[in-house]
Amino acid sequence: MSKLIAPVPFQSKRLKRKQFASTGDVHIQGDLIIATQLLVGGDLLVDGDLEAEEVFCLGKLTVTGNIRVQSLYVGQALDCGGDIEVEFLLKTGCSAEWMARMLELDQAKASKDGSGYMNKFVHPAILQRDAHHEMFGGFGDIQALGYLACDVLDCHGSVQLDDVFDVIEVQYIGGHLSASEILIAGDGNCKGEVFSETDITVTGSLFAGNVTCQGNLETGAIISQSDISTWGSLRATGEISSLNGEIHAGRWIATKATIYAARYIKAGESVVAEKGITSGDDFGILAGTTLRRSLWPAQGFVSAPTKPRHLLSGKFVEDKKLKHIDALEKKRDTELDWEVVRRLKRESELG
């Protein structure tokens, strides 16, 4: 391949076209609206909103406003000052070769001067960064001040949001995931920590390095390399496993399957596993840690097909199921609703 020459940067106050392509860096000082395909071989900076069908950016993509596209492919980092809405696939950490194959540019014939498709596609600074691992803004990272919504996510860095993470399927997150709330309609696979300021809801299975939830955690199944910690309740229909750490819930832990932790299993209230509970041999199971001992039979019980070993606190009660915990929650919610009604009534009478 011949030596690549750095192209001239492109700059515009506002850009609205059917399609747009540039091998250089691009700076749009307003909104960028592309009806079909947007292709940038360098870094792209948009001082406004970005709207398009397909977006291919080989460098870093920075948008101060909102992003609304059908598909988004980023070579390096993605920074957004607003919301990110991607109808189909959002993928970061894409190599120039991978994008060229996606666009079928690798099938093009070389020019008469011997230059190949790369000369017409990528800014040479991007290839230099890739070769020396000099990733401006983090390799494959996603940051947004708003929410992120997409069908499929494949992110080779970390995801950090100030708002909600709402994704149907997380194929891969190579770093950490942090958001105000996490909603995954299918499966989720995160190499690092999954952290939510409120609730985590995963319909399928969640695989993570470790999980920290400041609200309630509900999932089909959850498998963590390290700790699983939630300030509220932990509810699953499948297995709950901490392969090298502990499981800690401020309220209760319940599943239709098994619970396993290499270290302690701790719950402020009850622990229920319809197919068995196992803690580390030199550790144990602690239930009802926020309750009086007299309340253990009703709210601080531990239930499994057989009494688990290393039960350190809580009362073992046979034949409890996930549905019993759900019934207790429904009853508690009803009592709280009536308490709110009574309080409002008292306030209106005094007022």
N, C-alpha and C positions, 0 to 999 in steps of 0.2 A: 504494500500500500504506500502511495506517495505521501510526502510530508504534508500535513494539514496546515492551512493558513487561516489565522483567526479572521472570521468575517466581521463586517462592520455592524455595530449594534443598531437595533431598530427602536425608534421612539415615536410615540404619538400621543396626542392629548386624549383621544377617545377612538376606539376602533370597532366598527361594525361591518362585518363582511360575511359572505357565504362560507369561505374557507380561508385559512391563513397558514403560511409556513415560513420559517426563518431558521437558518443554521446558527445565527448569532444570538446574543442576549437581547431580550425584548423588555421594554419598559413602557407601559401604557398608563398615562396620567389620569385616567378616568375609567369608565366601564369598558370591558372587553366582551363583545357579543359576536359569537361565531355560529352561523347556522348549522354547519356540519363539522368539519375536522380542523383542529388546531394543533400545529406541530411546531415545537420550539426545540432547537438543538442545543441551546444554552440555558441560562437562567431566565425565568419569567417573573417580572414584578408588575402587578396590577394594582393601581391606586383607586380601587373601586370594586365592582362586582364582576365576576367571571361567569359567562353562560355559553355553553356549547354542547354539541353532541359528544364527540370524542376529543379528549385532550391528551397529547403526548408531550411531556416536558422532560428533557433528559437531565437538566440541572436541578436547581432549587426553584420551587414554585412558591411565590409569596403573593397573597391576595389580601388587601386590607378590608374588603367587604365580604360578601357572601359568594359561595361557589355552588352553582347549580348545573350539573352536567349528567350525561348518560353513563359515560365511562371515563375514568381518570387514571393515567399512568404517569408516575413520577420517578425520575431516576434517582433523586436524592431526597431532600427534605421538603415537607409541605407545611407552610405556615399560613393560617387564615385568621383574619380579624373578626369574622362573623361565623355564619353557619356553613356546614359542608353537606350538600345533598347530592348523592351519586345514585342514579337509578339502578345501575348494574354493578360493575366491578371497580373497586378502588384498590390500586396496587402501587406500592412504593418500593424503592430499592431495585428498580428495573435497570438492567444493563443496556448499553447501546445496541449490542448484538441481539438481545431479546426483543427490543422494540423494533429493530430492523426486520426481524423475522415476522413479527406481528403485522407490520406494514408491507411485507413481501418485497422490501427494498433489496434484500440480499439476492434476489433473483434477477436484478437489473444488470445489464452488461456494463463493463468498464468504459469510460470515455476514451476518446482518441489519445488524450494526453496521458492515459494510464491511471487516472484517478478512479477510484471505486465509489461505491454507494456511500461509504462513510464520509467522503468529502462533501457530499450534498446533504448530509443528514445531521452531523453532530459537531458542536463546537469543540475544538481541540483541547480547550481547558478542562472540559468534562472528562475526556479520556485521561488527561494528566492527573486529575483528582482521583479517578478510579484506580490508576496504576500505583499512586503513592498513598492511597487510603486517606486522602485529605478531604473529608466530607464536611463541607460548610453547613452548619446547622444540624449535624447529626445524620448518619446514614439511614435513610428511610423513615425518619421520625415524622410524626404528624402532631401539630399543635393547632388548637383553635380556641377562640374565646367564646364560641357558640357551641352548637351541637353537631354531631356527626351522624348521618343517616345514610346507609347504603345497603345493597343486597348482599354483596360478598366483599370481605376485606382480606387483603393479603399484604401485611405491613412488615417490612424487615427491620423496623426500628421500634420506638416507643410511641404510644398514643397518649396525649395529655389534653384533656378538654375541660373547659369551665362549665359546660352544660352536659346534656344527656348523650350517651353513647347508645345508638339504636341501630343494630345490625342484624340481618337475618342469619348470616353464617360468617364466623371468623375462621378462615382457613389457617391463618398464622399471624401472630404478633411476636416479633423477635425480641422485643424489650418488655417494658411495663405498660399497663393500661390503667389510666386514672381518669375518672369522670365524676360528675355530680350524681349520676344514676346510670346503671348499666342494664341494657335490655338486649338479649340475644335470643332470636326466635329458634335457631337451630343449635349447632354445636359451637363451642369456643375453644381455641387453642392458643394459649399465651405462655411464652417461655419465661417471662418474669412475673412480677407481682400484679395481681388484679385488685385495684382499690376503688371503692365507691364511697362518696360522702353520704349516700342514703342507701337505697336498696340495690340488690343485684338479682335479676330474674333471668334465668337461662332455661329455655324449654328443653333443650337437648343436654348433652354432656359438656361439662366444663373441665378442661385440663389446664393447670397453671403451675407456676413456680411456687407461689403462695397466694392466699386470698385474704383480703381485709375488707370488711363491710361494716359501715357505721349505721346500717339499718337492718333490714331483714334480707336473708339470702334464701332464694328458692330456685331449685334446679332439678333437672331430670336425674343427673348424677354429677358428682364432683370428685376429681382426683387431683391432689396437690402434692408436689414434691416436698413442700415444707408445711408451715402452719395454715390452718383454716380458722379465721377469727371473725365473728360477727357480733355486733353489739345487741342485736335483736335475736330473732329465731333463725334456725337452719332447717329447711324443709326440702326433702328430696324424695323422688319416687325410685331412684336407683341407688347405687352404692355411694357412700361417703367415705373417702380415704385420704389420710395424710400419711404419705409413705415414709417421711423422715421427721415429722414434727408432731404437733398436737392439734386437737380440735377444741375450740373454745367458743361457746355461745353465751351471750348475756342472759338469754331466756332459755328456750328449749331446742333440742335436736331430735329430729324424727325422720324416719325413712321406711319405705316398704322393703328395702333390701338390707344390706349390712353396713355397720360402722366399724372402721378400722383406723387406729392411730398408732404410730410407732412410739409415741410418748403418752401424755395424759389426754383424757377426754373429759372436758369440764362443761357444765351447764348450770345456769342460775336456777333452772327449773327441771323439767323432765328430760330423760333420754329414752327414745324408743327406736328399736331396730327390729323389724319383723322377722329378719333372718339371722340375727346374731350381732353381738358387740364384742370387739376385741381391742384391748389397749396394750401398750408395751409391758413386757414382763416385770420390769422394775419400776413401773409407773402405776396407773390405776384410773378408775372412773369416779368422777365426783359430780353428783347431781344435787339439786336443791340447795346450792351454795348461797343463794340470796333469800332463802325461806327459813322460817322456824321449822324445827324438826317435827313438830306436831302437824305441819302441813304436807310433809313428804308423801303420805299415802294418796293424797288428792292432787298435788301439784308438783311434787318433787320425786316422782317415782322413776324407776329404771325398769324397762320391760324388753324381753327378748325370749326366744323359744326356750332357752335355759338360762339360769342365773349366771351372768358373766363372772369370770375371775377378776380379782383385784377391784371389787366394788368397795369404794372407800366412803362414800356418802350417798344419801338417797335410799329409798325403800324399794326393794325388788317386788314388782307386781306382775303377775302372769297375764298373758293374753291381751295386752294393750296393743292397739294398732295406730297407724297414722291417722285414721279417721277419728279416733278418740281425741287426739290432739287438735284436729281441725274442729271438732265439736266444742272443745273447751275454749278455743279461740273465738268461735262464733258466739258462744255464750258470753264471753268476756266483752266482746265488741258490743253486744246488745246491752249489757249492763252499763258500759261506758256511755252509750248513746242515751240511755235513760237518765244517767247521772248528769249529762249535759243539759237535757231537757229540764230536769229538776232545778239545776243551778240557774238556768235562764229564767225559769218561772219565779224563783226566789228574788232574782235581781230585778225583774219587772215589778214584783209586788213591793219591793223596797224603794224602787225608783219612782 
